[in-house]
């Protein structure tokens, strides 16, 4: 039987490092004038500062050895050569091919996938041109003014997040909407102010069977047909799917179905035809710039040494905080309103990929894996949950993300935003002692008694670890870099934790049960064989 990694000298050495570093305070570590230069990385306009992490050089060296011990370079080679590293589904993992250079050959089962990728991108570009130039019109001849993307999970979160992030690049005269929740309120509210004659729907479902998506699609179809008639469906619906038979049965011309492939996981699919609504929103030139940014990060991840590798460094810090310092959550804090949806997007990318308890050999882990990810944009979060970060009892590593330049500038705003971002990471790092709090109160004209009484409430323990990622600006290229950075971090964590990051059986199980319960809720099934709680809930719903 293979010895668990937790019994290895390498792991035990890291535990010794954590015992040593837990006795130190970040305030003291950051007093070293050379710490920033040793604990930050610069690449292609990005700066990653991890000097406020509870870590040092010897610890990082051991963590990089862990990457080698897990055969990180070997797993990278297996991924880029098309081996089915998603072993539970027998699939390759080739989302990097979606943004690769057109002259690059990438093989899956011995076949170069790049001609297919290029062909779909060309079709997307042509479709965007026809919409933007008014060559594709509605059934009554009106120009398309609104596009509604109907999908869920990876078919929704990626393009929706990126569309908001690139608000400064929006094509004038065209508005994008995203519907994902099967709750009718989501679709009904979206359609309330739209005109069927100027609305185009994109149905994004690889199999064209996703329950929530197809229910929303059917309701959208009824809404359109009620005004424009059955014949209008083909001019107002397109699909991102591989099930051409189901697409045709819905009333969509299969020529207007855009394909993607089994070697693309949903949460990694923004770069594919799933990104069609984004391309419509910002123009295909900007979509290609997004691909270029992702491709640049791919090259960096594949070629940079461990000590200069941004995605790997983020992954090593996450292992350190989760497995050795005991953090159970991580806060993602973008100081950019345009990146407001990034925490939600990364929740799916990270927790669906690595939120698992069984390793690649089917063995239950004896160490923690993915922390719970949560967060909020900018100064809004400061007035919500930062109180807990500063004076609560939990260790919560934080990732701050900010841009040097504003994407939608107004005088006086960006400097204030950046000041808040840097101030929060500094406060979380250094804290405020009882003596400092008392002195501050006395300097503010409090009496000795008042200072003694109030000082305990103004103590900040500090020592909360954080990283700060600075982008030059938020544009299609840097957004591509950013998304690919976190994709590669997820892959590296899967290697380090020995997980298959590319299946999602926990998601599938809930879908199975929903299909079983639906007839019972509709009054057609027998609830007697259900557990007491489920039977009681369904009985109550039917009675009400």
C-alpha positions in Angstrom: 0.0 0.0 0.0 1.3 3.5 -1.0 2.3 5.6 1.9 0.1 8.7 2.3 1.8 12.0 1.5 1.0 13.2 5.0 3.4 10.5 6.3 6.3 11.7 4.0 9.3 13.6 5.3 8.3 16.5 2.9 4.9 16.9 4.4 6.2 16.6 8.0 8.8 19.2 7.1 6.1 21.6 6.1 4.2 20.9 9.3 7.4 21.9 11.2 7.6 25.1 9.2 4.0 25.9 10.1 4.7 25.4 13.8 7.6 27.8 13.4 5.9 30.5 11.4 2.8 30.4 13.6 4.9 31.9 16.3 5.7 34.9 14.1 3.5 37.9 13.2 3.2 39.3 9.7 4.0 42.7 11.2 7.5 41.5 12.0 7.9 39.6 8.7 6.9 42.7 6.7 9.4 44.9 8.6 12.1 43.3 6.5 12.9 45.9 3.8 13.8 43.1 1.3 10.7 41.1 1.8 8.6 42.6 -1.0 11.4 42.0 -3.6 11.7 38.4 -2.4 7.9 37.8 -2.2 6.5 39.3 -5.3 6.5 38.3 -9.0 6.1 40.5 -12.1 5.2 39.2 -15.5 3.7 40.8 -18.7 2.2 43.8 -16.8 0.9 41.8 -13.8 2.3 42.1 -10.3 1.6 39.4 -7.7 2.5 40.5 -4.2 2.5 37.7 -1.6 4.7 39.4 1.0 1.7 39.5 3.3 1.4 35.8 3.4 2.6 33.9 6.5 5.4 32.3 4.5 9.1 32.5 3.9 11.8 31.2 1.5 12.5 27.8 3.1 8.7 27.1 3.2 8.3 28.0 -0.4 11.2 25.8 -1.3 9.5 22.8 0.4 6.2 23.6 -1.3 7.9 23.6 -4.7 9.4 20.3 -3.9 5.8 19.1 -3.2 5.0 20.0 -6.8 7.9 17.9 -8.1 7.0 15.1 -5.7 3.5 15.0 -7.2 5.0 15.0 -10.7 3.5 18.4 -11.7 5.6 18.6 -14.9 4.4 15.1 -15.9 0.8 16.0 -15.4 1.2 19.1 -17.5 2.7 17.1 -20.3 -0.1 14.6 -20.1 -2.7 17.4 -20.3 -1.2 19.2 -23.3 -0.7 16.0 -25.2 -4.3 15.0 -25.0 -4.2 12.1 -22.5 -7.6 11.5 -20.8 -6.5 12.9 -17.5 -10.3 13.3 -16.6 -10.1 9.5 -16.0 -13.5 9.0 -14.5 -15.1 10.2 -17.7 -12.4 9.1 -20.1 -11.8 12.6 -21.5 -8.9 14.8 -22.4 -8.6 18.2 -20.9 -7.7 20.6 -23.7 -9.3 24.0 -23.0 -5.9 25.6 -23.8 -6.6 24.5 -27.4 -9.5 27.0 -27.6 -7.1 29.9 -27.3 -4.0 28.4 -28.9 -2.2 29.9 -32.0 -4.0 28.7 -35.2 -0.8 27.2 -36.5 -0.2 25.1 -33.4 -1.1 21.4 -33.6 -2.9 20.0 -30.5 -3.8 16.3 -30.6 -6.7 14.5 -29.0 -6.7 10.7 -29.6 -4.2 11.3 -32.4 -6.3 13.9 -34.2 -5.4 17.6 -34.5 -8.3 19.6 -32.9 -7.1 23.0 -34.1 -8.9 23.0 -37.5 -12.2 22.4 -35.7 -11.4 25.2 -33.2 -10.5 27.6 -36.0 -13.7 26.7 -38.0 -16.0 27.5 -35.0 -14.2 30.7 -34.3 -14.6 31.8 -37.9 -18.3 31.0 -37.8 -18.7 32.9 -34.6 -16.9 35.9 -36.1 -19.1 35.8 -39.2 -22.2 35.6 -37.0 -21.1 38.6 -34.9 -20.4 40.6 -38.0 -23.9 39.9 -39.4 -25.6 40.9 -36.1 -23.5 44.0 -35.7 -23.9 45.2 -39.3 -27.7 44.4 -39.3 -27.4 41.7 -41.9 -29.0 39.2 -39.5 -32.4 40.5 -38.7 -35.6 39.3 -36.9 -38.4 37.7 -38.7 -40.1 41.0 -39.3 -36.9 42.7 -40.6 -36.0 44.6 -37.4 -32.4 44.8 -36.3 -31.5 42.7 -33.2 -31.2 45.0 -30.2 -31.2 42.4 -27.3 -29.6 39.1 -26.9 -30.6 36.7 -24.2 -28.2 33.9 -23.3 -30.0 30.9 -21.7 -27.6 28.5 -20.0 -26.5 27.5 -16.5 -23.2 26.9 -14.7 -20.3 27.1 -17.2 -22.7 28.1 -20.0 -23.7 31.2 -18.0 -21.2 32.3 -15.4 -18.2 32.7 -17.6 -19.6 34.9 -20.4 -21.8 36.8 -17.9 -18.9 37.6 -15.7 -16.7 38.6 -18.7 -19.5 40.7 -20.3 -19.8 42.8 -17.1 -16.0 43.0 -16.7 -15.6 44.4 -20.3 -18.4 46.9 -19.9 -16.1 49.6 -21.2 -15.8 47.7 -24.5 -19.6 47.2 -25.2 -20.8 47.4 -28.8 -23.3 50.3 -28.9 -26.9 49.5 -29.7 -26.8 45.8 -28.5 -27.7 44.7 -24.9 -26.9 41.3 -23.5 -29.0 39.5 -20.9 -28.3 36.2 -19.1 -30.9 33.8 -17.8 -29.9 30.7 -15.8 -32.2 30.1 -12.8 -35.1 27.8 -13.5 -37.1 30.0 -11.1 -39.6 31.6 -13.5 -38.9 35.0 -12.0 -35.5 35.1 -13.6 -36.8 34.7 -17.2 -40.0 36.7 -16.6 -38.1 39.7 -15.3 -35.7 39.6 -18.2 -38.4 39.4 -20.8 -40.6 42.0 -19.2 -39.1 45.0 -21.1 -38.0 43.2 -24.3 -39.6 43.3 -27.7 -39.8 39.8 -29.4 -39.2 41.4 -32.8 -35.7 42.7 -31.8 -34.7 39.8 -29.4 -32.3 36.9 -30.2 -31.9 33.9 -27.9 -28.8 31.8 -27.5 -29.5 28.4 -26.0 -26.3 27.1 -24.6 -26.4 23.4 -23.7 -23.9 20.8 -25.1 -26.5 18.0 -25.0 -29.5 20.2 -25.4 -31.1 18.3 -22.5 -30.0 20.3 -19.5 -33.2 20.5 -17.5 -33.1 24.1 -16.3 -31.9 25.4 -19.6 -34.4 23.6 -21.7 -37.3 24.6 -19.4 -36.2 28.3 -19.8 -35.7 27.8 -23.5 -39.2 26.3 -23.9 -40.8 29.2 -22.0 -38.8 31.8 -24.1 -40.0 30.0 -27.3 -43.6 30.3 -26.1 -43.1 34.0 -25.4 -41.8 34.6 -28.9 -44.3 32.4 -30.7 -47.2 34.1 -29.0 -46.3 37.3 -30.7 -44.4 36.4 -33.9 -45.6 32.9 -34.7 -43.8 29.5 -35.2 -42.1 30.6 -38.3 -40.1 33.2 -36.4 -38.2 30.7 -34.2 -35.4 30.1 -36.8 -34.6 33.9 -36.9 -34.7 34.5 -33.2 -32.9 31.4 -31.8 -29.4 30.0 -32.2 -27.8 27.2 -30.2 -24.4 26.3 -28.7 -24.7 22.5 -28.8 -23.6 19.3 -30.4 -27.0 17.6 -30.4 -28.1 18.8 -33.9 -31.2 16.5 -33.9 -32.6 18.1 -30.7 -31.7 21.6 -32.0 -33.7 21.0 -35.2 -36.7 19.6 -33.3 -36.7 22.8 -31.3 -37.0 24.8 -34.5 -33.5 26.1 -34.8 -31.7 25.6 -38.1 -28.7 23.2 -37.4 -26.6 25.6 -39.5 -27.1 28.1 -36.6 -25.7 25.6 -34.0 -22.2 26.3 -32.8 -20.3 23.2 -31.6 -17.9 22.6 -28.8 -16.3 19.3 -27.6 -16.1 16.7 -24.8 -12.5 17.7 -24.1 -13.8 21.1 -22.9 -15.2 21.2 -19.4 -18.2 23.5 -18.9 -16.4 25.8 -16.3 -13.4 26.1 -18.7 -15.5 26.8 -21.8 -15.7 30.6 -22.0 -13.1 30.5 -24.8 -15.3 28.3 -27.0 -18.7 29.0 -28.7 -20.0 29.3 -25.1 -18.4 32.8 -25.4 -20.6 33.8 -28.3 -22.7 36.2 -26.2 -19.5 37.8 -24.9 -18.2 38.1 -28.5 -21.5 39.8 -29.5 -21.3 42.1 -26.5 -17.8 43.4 -27.1 -17.0 42.6 -30.7 -15.0 39.7 -32.1 -11.8 41.7 -32.2 -12.0 42.1 -28.5 -12.9 38.4 -28.1 -9.7 37.5 -29.9 -7.7 39.8 -27.6 -9.2 37.8 -24.7 -7.9 34.6 -26.3 -4.5 36.2 -26.7 -4.3 37.1 -23.1 -5.2 33.5 -22.1 -2.7 32.2 -24.6 0.1 34.4 -23.0 -0.8 33.0 -19.6 -0.7 29.4 -21.0 2.9 30.0 -22.3 3.9 31.4 -18.9 2.5 28.5 -16.9 4.0 25.9 -19.2 7.5 27.5 -19.4 8.2 29.6 -16.3 10.3 28.0 -13.6 8.5 27.2 -10.3 10.0 30.2 -8.5 8.6 32.6 -11.1 5.4 30.9 -12.0 2.3 32.9 -11.1 -0.4 30.2 -11.2 1.8 27.7 -9.4 2.7 30.2 -6.7 -1.0 30.9 -6.0 -1.7 27.1 -5.8 1.2 26.6 -3.4 0.0 29.4 -1.2 -3.5 27.8 -1.1 -2.1 24.4 -0.1 0.0 26.2 2.6 -3.0 28.1 4.0 -5.4 25.2 3.8 -3.4 22.2 4.8 -0.8 23.7 7.2 -2.3 26.9 8.6 -5.9 25.5 8.8 -7.8 28.0 6.8 -11.3 26.8 5.7 -12.3 29.7 3.6 -10.7 32.3 1.2 -12.0 35.7 0.4 -11.7 37.0 -3.2 -11.8 40.8 -3.1 -11.7 42.6 -6.5 -11.4 46.3 -6.1 -13.1 46.8 -9.4 -16.9 47.1 -9.8 -16.5 45.6 -13.3 -15.2 42.4 -11.7 -18.2 42.2 -9.3 -19.1 38.7 -10.7 -15.5 37.3 -10.5 -16.1 35.7 -7.0 -19.2 33.9 -8.3 -17.3 32.7 -11.4 -14.4 31.5 -9.4 -16.7 29.8 -6.9 -17.7 27.4 -9.7 -14.2 27.1 -11.2 -12.5 26.3 -7.9 -15.1 24.6 -5.7 -16.7 22.5 -8.5 -13.2 21.4 -9.7 -11.5 20.7 -6.4 -14.3 20.4 -3.8 -13.7 16.7 -3.5 -12.9 14.2 -0.8 -11.6 11.3 -2.9 -8.3 11.3 -4.7 -7.5 10.0 -8.2 -7.0 6.5 -6.9 -10.4 6.5 -5.2 -9.0 6.9 -1.7 -10.5 9.2 0.9 -8.2 12.2 1.5 -6.5 12.5 4.9 -5.9 16.2 4.4 -8.2 19.1 3.5 -8.8 20.2 -0.1 -10.5 23.2 -1.6 -11.5 26.0 0.9 -14.9 27.7 0.6 -14.5 30.7 -1.7 -16.5 33.9 -1.2 -16.2 37.6 -1.7 -17.5 40.9 -2.9 -16.3 43.8 -5.0 -14.4 46.8 -3.6 -15.5 49.0 -0.8 -19.0 47.4 -0.6 -17.4 44.5 1.2 -15.7 46.8 3.6 -19.2 47.8 4.9 -20.4 44.2 5.1 -18.0 41.5 6.2 -14.6 43.1 6.8 -15.5 43.5 10.4 -15.2 39.8 10.8 -11.9 39.7 8.8 -10.4 42.4 11.1 -11.7 41.4 14.5 -13.2 37.9 14.2 -11.5 34.7 15.3 -11.2 32.9 12.0 -8.1 32.7 9.7 -9.3 34.0 6.3 -6.7 34.4 3.6 -7.6 37.2 1.2 -6.9 37.8 -2.5 -7.0 41.4 -3.4 -7.3 42.3 -7.1 -7.0 45.8 -8.4 -6.1 47.8 -11.6 -3.7 50.7 -11.8 -5.9 52.4 -14.3 -9.7 52.7 -14.3 -11.7 51.1 -17.1 -14.4 53.7 -16.8 -12.6 56.6 -15.2 -14.2 59.5 -13.2 -12.0 62.1 -11.6 -11.0 61.3 -8.0 -12.4 57.8 -7.9 -9.5 55.4 -8.8 -6.9 56.8 -6.4 -9.5 56.5 -3.6 -10.4 53.0 -4.6 -6.7 51.9 -4.6 -6.0 53.6 -1.3 -8.8 51.5 0.2 -7.5 48.3 -1.3 -3.9 48.9 0.0 -5.2 50.1 3.4 -7.3 47.0 3.9 -4.4 44.6 3.2 -2.1 46.6 5.4 -4.6 46.7 8.3 -5.2 42.9 8.0 -1.5 42.3 8.0 -0.3 44.6 10.9 -3.3 45.0 13.1 -3.4 47.3 16.1 -2.1 46.5 19.6 -3.8 47.4 22.9 -1.0 49.9 23.6 -1.5 51.5 20.2 -5.3 51.7 20.6 -4.9 53.3 24.1 -2.4 55.8 22.7 -4.6 56.7 19.8 -7.5 57.3 22.2 -5.4 59.5 24.4 -4.2 61.5 21.4 -7.9 62.1 20.6 -8.5 63.7 24.0 -10.0 60.7 25.7 -9.4 60.5 29.4 -7.3 57.8 31.0 -10.4 56.0 32.1 -12.1 56.3 28.7 -9.0 55.1 26.9 -8.7 52.1 29.2 -12.3 51.2 28.7 -12.5 51.6 25.0 -9.0 50.3 23.9 -9.9 46.6 24.0 -12.7 47.3 21.4 -10.2 48.9 19.1 -7.6 46.1 19.1 -7.0 44.4 15.7 -5.1 41.1 15.9 -3.8 41.5 12.4 -1.7 38.6 11.0 -4.4 37.8 8.4 -2.6 36.6 5.2 -3.3 38.1 1.9 -2.0 38.4 -1.7 -2.5 41.4 -3.9 -2.7 41.0 -7.7 -2.3 44.3 -9.7 -3.4 44.5 -13.3 -2.4 47.5 -15.5 -6.0 48.0 -16.5 -9.1 45.8 -17.2 -9.3 45.1 -20.9 -9.9 42.0 -23.0 -6.2 41.0 -22.9 -5.7 41.3 -19.2 -9.1 39.7 -18.5 -7.9 36.7 -20.6 -4.7 36.6 -18.5 -6.6 36.7 -15.3 -9.1 33.9 -16.1 -6.3 31.6 -17.4 -4.3 32.4 -14.3 -7.0 30.9 -12.1 -7.7 28.0 -14.5 -4.1 27.0 -14.2 -4.1 27.5 -10.4 -7.0 25.0 -10.3 -5.1 22.5 -12.4 -2.0 22.9 -10.2 -4.1 22.4 -7.0 -5.6 19.2 -8.5 -2.1 17.9 -9.0 -1.0 18.9 -5.5 -4.0 17.4 -3.8 -4.1 14.4 -6.2 -7.6 15.1 -7.5 -9.4 14.9 -10.8 -10.3 18.5 -11.2 -12.4 17.9 -14.3 -15.4 15.8 -13.2 -18.4 16.9 -11.0 -20.3 13.9 -9.8 -21.7 15.9 -6.8 -23.5 18.1 -9.3 -24.8 15.1 -11.2 -26.3 13.4 -8.1 -28.6 16.3 -7.3 -29.8 16.4 -10.9 -30.7 12.6 -10.7 -32.7 13.1 -7.5 -34.5 16.2 -9.0 -35.7 14.0 -11.9 -37.0 11.4 -9.5 -38.8 14.0 -7.3 -40.4 16.1 -10.0 -43.3 13.7 -10.8 -44.1 13.4 -7.1 -44.2 17.1 -6.7 -46.5 17.2 -9.8 -48.8 14.7 -8.1 -48.0 11.7 -10.3 -45.7 9.6 -8.2 -45.7 7.5 -5.0 -43.9 9.1 -2.0 -44.3 6.2 0.3 -40.8 4.9 -0.4 -39.1 8.2 0.3 -37.3 9.2 3.4 -39.5 10.8 6.0 -38.3 14.3 5.5 -38.6 14.3 1.7 -42.0 12.6 1.9 -43.2 15.1 4.5 -42.1 18.1 2.4 -43.7 16.9 -0.8 -46.9 16.0 1.1 -47.0 19.6 2.5 -46.5 21.1 -0.9 -49.3 19.1 -2.4 -51.6 19.9 0.5 -50.9 23.6 0.2 
